[in-house]
Amino acid sequence: MKIKQQTMKNQTLWFPSFSKSGPELYLLSKPAPKGKDRLLIYMGEVGPIWSYPEAALDCVVADPKKGTKMYGLKSYIEYQVSPNTTNRPVNHRYKHFDWLYERLLDKFGSAVPIPSLPDKQVTGRFEEEFIKMRMERLQGWMTRMCRHPVIATSEVFQLFLSYKDEKDWKTGKRKAEKDEAVGAMIFSTIDPEGLPDLDPIDVEHKCEQFSRFTRAMDDGVKDLLTVGQEHWKRCTGPLPKEYQRIGKAFQNLSSVFNSSGYEGEATLTDALTQAGKTYEDIALMVAEQPKKDLHYLMETNNEYKGLLGCFPDTIGVHKSAIEKVKEGDKLVATSKITPGDKITMAKRASTMSYALQAEMNHFHSNRIYDYNRVMRLYLEEQVKFYETIAEKLKLAHSQFTAM
């Protein structure tokens, strides 16, 4: 977990035996005063939920352009990012997205899983296909960040989306890099408004249940990715070739029949030729189809693979806090903390538990929305695909006369 050195200097721990890199930084330190950026949690129908903004934030990543610096010695790709709040595009290179990721991870990573950006690439960075794929994945990452109420309303994310000019961008960057409410101290800004302290045993049970679910889902997502990749290879490799071979075989047979010199078989040979061309058309359709449906299913699963990979660390922070609270009686008995400190620890662990449960509920609601949407798209495109094939086969069938 990343904890800034500046933060450490400004926090006074109540006793020195605790590590300065874990949740105890928050459990047993003087918290920063809650300001306007406090993160509210309410009790919803499904349990604790984050406070969501009234208007949903969204943005479009588009119009990649190649730029140069150092008199043309260094090249880069710059993207336009247009938020729906201003409809005014701002320009960002990949390294700016990477800077944003690092700041979000630094600030919110203890409470909110921050999935990684698409990987960096040394070669082929300026090839059209790579630029298109990177832009699509940056769009997916930004959309997911926009949908998270904590990330979307944060000062650093708003800076990225709507800085006014270069001076505003540089000033905002410096401010973000000096932020002290990072790491475990992000919990000091969280406010479960008017909610009672949670039962640690109940929280531990829910935490373990969610941990088991995310591990199982991670396995399921990886399995679907493996199956999907294998199917993609078949659709773009051996399967179209099989249809092409069938088509060629029909057309070869038509040529043989046509060489007989028999005058009464023109209808048959023409129909056989048409059937052969139909199967060649189907071969092209099979090769192109994964781009229309399987691609989006795979990209969604890739996103969730990255997101699920973050949860063990996020859950680990919470489990570590629960263990520290369990040590409370022992610490009081050895005079390392006071009974009042023990109560404070339990209360703050409860705040951390509210944050984890709010994140769990956010994850589940997004999961249901995302998989419902992408499966509908996948199956709709599959239906169109097979209906088009059926129509082509019906047309080929109609060319053969009934005897």
C-alpha positions as CSV (number, residue, x, y, z in Angstrom):
1,M,0.0,0.0,0.0
2,K,1.3,3.4,-0.9
3,I,1.6,6.0,1.9
4,K,3.1,9.3,1.3
5,Q,6.0,10.4,3.5
6,Q,4.5,13.8,3.9
7,T,1.4,12.2,5.3
8,M,3.4,10.3,7.9
9,K,5.1,13.4,9.2
10,N,1.8,15.2,9.8
11,Q,0.1,12.3,11.7
12,T,0.7,11.7,15.4
13,L,0.3,8.0,16.3
14,W,-1.0,7.3,19.8
15,F,1.7,4.6,20.3
16,P,4.7,3.6,18.2
17,S,4.4,-0.2,18.0
18,F,2.0,-0.2,15.1
19,S,3.1,-0.3,11.5
20,K,2.9,3.0,9.6
21,S,1.7,1.4,6.4
22,G,-1.5,-0.4,7.3
23,P,-5.0,0.5,8.5
24,E,-3.7,1.3,12.0
25,L,-2.5,4.6,10.5
26,Y,-6.2,5.5,10.5
27,L,-7.3,3.4,13.5
28,L,-4.9,5.0,15.9
29,S,-4.0,8.4,14.5
30,K,-5.5,11.8,14.8
31,P,-7.7,12.0,11.7
32,A,-7.7,15.0,9.5
33,P,-10.8,17.1,10.0
34,K,-13.7,16.3,7.7
35,G,-14.1,19.0,5.1
36,K,-16.3,19.6,2.1
37,D,-14.9,16.5,0.4
38,R,-16.3,14.0,2.9
39,L,-17.7,10.8,1.5
40,L,-21.2,10.1,2.7
41,I,-22.6,6.6,3.1
42,Y,-26.4,5.9,3.5
43,M,-28.4,2.8,4.3
44,G,-30.2,1.7,1.1
45,E,-32.5,-1.2,0.3
46,V,-29.5,-3.6,-0.2
47,G,-27.5,-2.2,2.7
48,P,-24.8,0.6,3.0
49,I,-24.4,2.5,-0.3
50,W,-22.3,5.5,-1.4
51,S,-23.9,8.8,-1.9
52,Y,-24.5,9.0,-5.7
53,P,-24.5,12.3,-7.6
54,E,-27.9,13.4,-9.0
55,A,-26.6,13.6,-12.6
56,A,-24.5,10.7,-13.9
57,L,-21.1,11.6,-15.1
58,D,-19.9,10.3,-18.5
59,C,-17.1,11.2,-21.0
60,V,-16.0,10.3,-24.5
61,V,-12.4,9.4,-25.4
62,A,-12.0,10.1,-29.1
63,D,-10.0,11.7,-31.9
64,P,-6.5,10.4,-31.4
65,K,-3.8,12.5,-33.0
66,K,-0.1,12.1,-33.3
67,G,2.0,14.8,-31.7
68,T,5.7,15.5,-31.4
69,K,8.1,17.2,-29.0
70,M,11.8,17.9,-28.8
71,Y,11.9,19.1,-32.4
72,G,10.3,15.9,-33.7
73,L,12.6,13.5,-31.9
74,K,9.8,12.2,-29.6
75,S,6.3,11.2,-30.8
76,Y,3.1,10.5,-28.9
77,I,-0.6,10.0,-29.3
78,E,-3.0,12.5,-27.7
79,Y,-6.7,11.8,-27.1
80,Q,-9.6,14.2,-26.7
81,V,-11.6,13.6,-23.5
82,S,-15.0,15.2,-23.5
83,P,-17.1,15.1,-20.2
84,N,-20.9,15.5,-20.4
85,T,-20.7,18.2,-17.7
86,T,-18.9,20.7,-19.9
87,N,-19.0,19.2,-23.4
88,R,-15.6,20.9,-23.8
89,P,-12.8,18.5,-24.8
90,V,-9.4,18.4,-23.0
91,N,-6.3,16.7,-24.5
92,H,-4.5,13.9,-22.7
93,R,-1.6,11.6,-23.6
94,Y,-1.4,8.0,-22.2
95,K,1.1,9.2,-19.6
96,H,-1.6,11.6,-18.2
97,F,-4.0,8.6,-17.9
98,D,-1.2,6.8,-16.1
99,W,-0.6,9.7,-13.8
100,L,-4.4,9.8,-13.0
101,Y,-4.4,6.0,-12.3
102,E,-1.4,6.4,-9.8
103,R,-3.2,9.3,-8.0
104,L,-6.5,7.4,-7.7
105,L,-4.7,4.3,-6.5
106,D,-2.7,6.3,-4.0
107,K,-5.7,8.1,-2.7
108,F,-8.6,5.6,-2.9
109,G,-6.9,2.2,-3.3
110,S,-7.5,1.2,0.4
111,A,-11.3,1.6,0.0
112,V,-12.0,1.4,-3.7
113,P,-10.6,-1.2,-6.2
114,I,-8.9,0.8,-9.0
115,P,-8.4,-1.4,-12.0
116,S,-5.2,-1.0,-14.0
117,L,-5.0,0.9,-17.3
118,P,-4.4,-1.0,-20.6
119,D,-0.8,-2.1,-20.7
120,K,2.0,0.1,-22.0
121,Q,3.5,-0.9,-25.3
122,V,7.0,-0.1,-26.7
123,T,6.7,-1.2,-30.3
124,G,3.7,-0.7,-32.7
125,R,2.4,2.2,-30.6
126,F,1.5,4.2,-33.7
127,E,-0.2,1.5,-35.7
128,E,-3.8,2.2,-36.5
129,E,-5.2,-1.0,-35.0
130,F,-3.3,-0.6,-31.7
131,I,-4.4,3.1,-31.4
132,K,-8.0,2.0,-31.9
133,M,-7.8,-0.8,-29.4
134,R,-6.0,1.4,-26.8
135,M,-8.6,4.2,-27.2
136,E,-11.5,1.7,-26.8
137,R,-9.9,0.4,-23.6
138,L,-9.2,3.8,-22.2
139,Q,-12.8,4.6,-22.9
140,G,-13.9,1.5,-20.9
141,W,-11.6,2.5,-18.0
142,M,-12.8,6.1,-18.0
143,T,-16.5,5.0,-18.2
144,R,-16.0,2.7,-15.2
145,M,-14.3,5.5,-13.2
146,C,-17.1,8.0,-14.2
147,R,-19.7,5.5,-12.8
148,H,-18.1,5.3,-9.4
149,P,-19.6,8.0,-7.1
150,V,-16.4,8.4,-5.1
151,I,-14.0,8.6,-8.0
152,A,-16.3,10.7,-10.2
153,T,-16.8,13.5,-7.7
154,S,-13.1,13.6,-6.6
155,E,-11.1,16.7,-7.1
156,V,-8.3,14.9,-9.0
157,F,-10.7,13.2,-11.4
158,Q,-12.6,16.5,-12.1
159,L,-9.3,18.2,-12.8
160,F,-8.4,15.5,-15.4
161,L,-11.8,16.0,-17.1
162,S,-12.1,19.8,-17.0
163,Y,-8.9,21.7,-16.5
164,K,-9.1,25.1,-18.0
165,D,-5.6,25.6,-19.4
166,E,-2.0,24.3,-19.0
167,K,-1.5,26.5,-15.9
168,D,-4.6,25.1,-14.3
169,W,-3.5,21.5,-15.1
170,K,0.0,22.0,-13.6
171,T,-1.4,23.7,-10.5
172,G,-4.0,20.9,-10.0
173,K,-1.3,18.2,-10.5
174,R,0.9,19.7,-7.8
175,K,-2.0,19.9,-5.4
176,A,-3.0,16.3,-6.0
177,E,0.5,15.1,-5.5
178,K,0.7,16.8,-2.1
179,D,-2.7,15.4,-0.9
180,E,-2.4,13.9,2.6
181,A,-5.7,12.0,2.7
182,V,-4.2,9.0,1.0
183,G,-3.8,5.3,1.8
184,A,-5.7,4.3,4.9
185,M,-6.3,8.0,5.8
186,I,-9.0,8.1,3.1
187,F,-11.3,6.5,5.7
188,S,-11.0,9.7,7.8
189,T,-13.0,11.5,5.1
190,I,-15.8,8.8,5.1
191,D,-18.9,9.6,7.0
192,P,-21.6,6.9,7.6
193,E,-24.1,9.6,8.4
194,G,-26.3,8.8,11.4
195,L,-25.7,5.0,11.1
196,P,-25.0,2.8,14.1
197,D,-21.7,1.0,14.6
198,L,-21.6,-2.4,12.8
199,D,-21.3,-5.8,14.6
200,P,-17.7,-7.0,13.8
201,I,-18.8,-10.6,13.7
202,D,-21.6,-9.9,11.1
203,V,-19.1,-7.7,9.1
204,E,-16.5,-10.5,9.1
205,H,-19.1,-13.0,7.8
206,K,-20.2,-10.7,5.0
207,C,-16.5,-9.9,4.2
208,E,-15.7,-13.6,3.9
209,Q,-18.8,-14.3,1.8
210,F,-17.9,-11.5,-0.6
211,S,-14.3,-12.7,-0.7
212,R,-15.4,-16.2,-1.7
213,F,-17.7,-14.8,-4.3
214,T,-15.1,-12.6,-6.0
215,R,-12.6,-15.5,-6.1
216,A,-15.2,-17.8,-7.7
217,M,-16.2,-15.0,-10.1
218,D,-12.6,-14.5,-11.0
219,D,-12.3,-18.2,-11.9
220,G,-15.5,-17.9,-14.0
221,V,-14.4,-14.8,-15.8
222,K,-11.0,-16.4,-16.7
223,D,-12.7,-19.5,-17.9
224,L,-15.0,-17.6,-20.1
225,L,-12.0,-15.6,-21.5
226,T,-10.2,-18.9,-22.3
227,V,-13.2,-20.4,-24.0
228,G,-13.9,-17.1,-25.9
229,Q,-10.3,-16.9,-27.1
230,E,-10.4,-20.4,-28.4
231,H,-13.7,-19.8,-30.1
232,W,-12.4,-16.6,-31.7
233,K,-9.4,-18.6,-33.1
234,R,-11.7,-21.2,-34.6
235,C,-14.0,-18.5,-36.1
236,T,-11.1,-16.7,-37.7
237,G,-9.1,-19.9,-38.7
238,P,-10.3,-23.4,-39.2
239,L,-14.1,-22.9,-39.2
240,P,-14.2,-20.4,-42.2
241,K,-11.8,-22.8,-44.1
242,E,-14.3,-25.6,-43.6
243,Y,-17.1,-23.6,-45.1
244,Q,-14.9,-22.6,-47.9
245,R,-14.0,-26.2,-48.6
246,I,-17.7,-27.1,-48.7
247,G,-18.4,-24.3,-51.1
248,K,-15.5,-25.2,-53.4
249,A,-16.6,-28.9,-53.4
250,F,-20.1,-27.9,-54.5
251,Q,-18.7,-25.7,-57.3
252,N,-16.3,-28.4,-58.4
253,L,-19.1,-30.8,-58.6
254,S,-21.1,-28.3,-60.6
255,S,-18.2,-28.0,-63.1
256,V,-18.1,-31.8,-63.5
257,F,-21.8,-32.0,-64.1
258,N,-21.5,-29.1,-66.6
259,S,-18.9,-31.0,-68.6
260,S,-21.4,-33.9,-69.4
261,G,-22.8,-32.1,-72.3
262,Y,-26.3,-33.0,-71.2
263,E,-28.7,-30.2,-72.1
264,G,-31.3,-30.7,-69.4
265,E,-29.1,-30.0,-66.3
266,A,-28.4,-26.3,-66.5
267,T,-30.8,-25.6,-63.6
268,L,-29.0,-28.1,-61.4
269,T,-25.5,-26.9,-62.2
270,D,-26.4,-23.3,-61.7
271,A,-28.1,-24.1,-58.3
272,L,-25.0,-26.1,-57.2
273,T,-22.7,-23.2,-58.1
274,Q,-25.0,-20.8,-56.2
275,A,-24.9,-23.2,-53.2
276,G,-21.1,-23.2,-53.3
277,K,-21.0,-19.4,-53.3
278,T,-23.4,-19.3,-50.4
279,Y,-21.0,-21.4,-48.3
280,E,-18.1,-19.1,-49.3
281,D,-20.2,-16.1,-48.1
282,I,-21.0,-17.9,-44.9
283,A,-17.2,-18.4,-44.4
284,L,-16.6,-14.7,-44.6
285,M,-19.5,-14.0,-42.2
286,V,-18.1,-16.5,-39.6
287,A,-14.7,-14.9,-39.8
288,E,-16.1,-11.4,-39.2
289,Q,-18.7,-12.2,-36.6
290,P,-16.5,-12.2,-33.4
291,K,-15.8,-8.5,-34.0
292,K,-19.6,-7.8,-33.8
293,D,-20.4,-9.7,-30.6
294,L,-17.7,-11.8,-29.0
295,H,-15.4,-8.8,-28.9
296,Y,-17.7,-6.8,-26.5
297,L,-18.2,-9.9,-24.3
298,M,-14.4,-10.4,-24.1
299,E,-13.7,-6.8,-23.3
300,T,-16.3,-6.7,-20.5
301,N,-14.7,-9.8,-19.0
302,N,-11.2,-8.4,-19.4
303,E,-12.4,-5.3,-17.4
304,Y,-13.8,-7.5,-14.7
305,K,-10.7,-9.6,-14.6
306,G,-8.7,-6.5,-13.8
307,L,-11.3,-5.2,-11.3
308,L,-11.6,-8.6,-9.5
309,G,-7.8,-8.7,-9.2
310,C,-7.9,-5.6,-7.0
311,F,-10.3,-6.9,-4.4
312,P,-7.9,-9.1,-2.4
313,D,-5.9,-6.0,-1.5
314,T,-9.0,-4.0,-0.7
315,I,-10.5,-6.8,1.4
316,G,-7.0,-7.4,3.0
317,V,-6.9,-3.8,4.4
318,H,-10.3,-4.4,6.0
319,K,-9.3,-7.8,7.5
320,S,-6.2,-6.3,8.9
321,A,-8.2,-3.6,10.6
322,I,-10.5,-6.2,12.2
323,E,-7.5,-8.1,13.5
324,K,-6.1,-4.9,15.1
325,V,-9.5,-4.3,16.8
326,K,-9.5,-7.8,18.2
327,E,-6.1,-7.0,19.8
328,G,-7.8,-4.1,21.7
329,D,-8.2,-5.9,25.1
330,K,-4.6,-7.1,25.0
331,L,-3.4,-3.6,24.2
332,V,-5.4,-2.1,27.0
333,A,-4.2,-4.7,29.4
334,T,-0.5,-3.9,28.6
335,S,-1.2,-0.1,28.8
336,K,-0.4,0.5,25.1
337,I,-3.7,2.1,24.6
338,T,-6.5,3.4,26.8
339,P,-10.0,2.0,27.0
340,G,-11.1,5.2,25.1
341,D,-8.6,4.4,22.3
342,K,-10.1,0.9,22.1
343,I,-13.6,2.3,21.6
344,T,-12.3,4.7,18.9
345,M,-10.6,1.8,17.1
346,A,-13.8,-0.1,17.0
347,K,-15.8,2.9,15.8
348,R,-13.3,3.6,13.0
349,A,-13.2,-0.1,12.0
350,S,-17.0,0.2,11.7
351,T,-16.5,3.2,9.3
352,M,-14.1,1.0,7.2
353,S,-16.7,-1.8,7.2
354,Y,-19.4,0.6,6.0
355,A,-17.1,1.7,3.1
356,L,-16.4,-2.0,2.2
357,Q,-20.0,-2.9,2.2
358,A,-20.9,0.2,0.1
359,E,-18.2,-0.9,-2.4
360,M,-19.6,-4.4,-2.4
361,N,-23.1,-3.1,-3.2
362,H,-21.7,-0.8,-5.9
363,F,-19.8,-3.8,-7.5
364,H,-22.9,-6.0,-7.5
365,S,-25.2,-3.4,-9.0
366,N,-22.6,-2.7,-11.8
367,R,-22.0,-6.4,-12.3
368,I,-25.7,-7.0,-12.9
369,Y,-26.1,-4.0,-15.2
370,D,-22.9,-4.8,-17.2
371,Y,-23.5,-8.5,-17.8
372,N,-27.2,-8.0,-18.6
373,R,-26.2,-5.3,-21.2
374,V,-23.4,-7.3,-22.8
375,M,-25.2,-10.6,-22.9
376,R,-28.2,-8.9,-24.6
377,L,-25.9,-7.4,-27.2
378,Y,-24.1,-10.7,-27.7
379,L,-27.2,-12.7,-28.2
380,E,-28.9,-10.1,-30.4
381,E,-25.9,-10.1,-32.7
382,Q,-25.9,-13.9,-32.7
383,V,-29.6,-14.0,-33.6
384,K,-28.9,-11.6,-36.6
385,F,-25.9,-13.8,-37.6
386,Y,-27.8,-17.1,-37.7
387,E,-30.9,-15.4,-39.2
388,T,-28.8,-14.1,-42.1
389,I,-27.2,-17.5,-42.6
390,A,-30.7,-19.1,-42.6
391,E,-31.9,-16.6,-45.2
392,K,-28.9,-17.3,-47.5
393,L,-29.5,-21.1,-47.1
394,K,-33.2,-20.7,-47.9
395,L,-32.3,-18.8,-51.0
396,A,-29.8,-21.5,-52.1
397,H,-32.5,-24.1,-51.3
398,S,-35.0,-22.4,-53.5
399,Q,-32.8,-22.8,-56.6
400,F,-33.2,-26.5,-56.6
401,T,-36.4,-27.7,-58.3
402,A,-38.7,-30.2,-56.6
403,M,-38.8,-33.5,-58.4
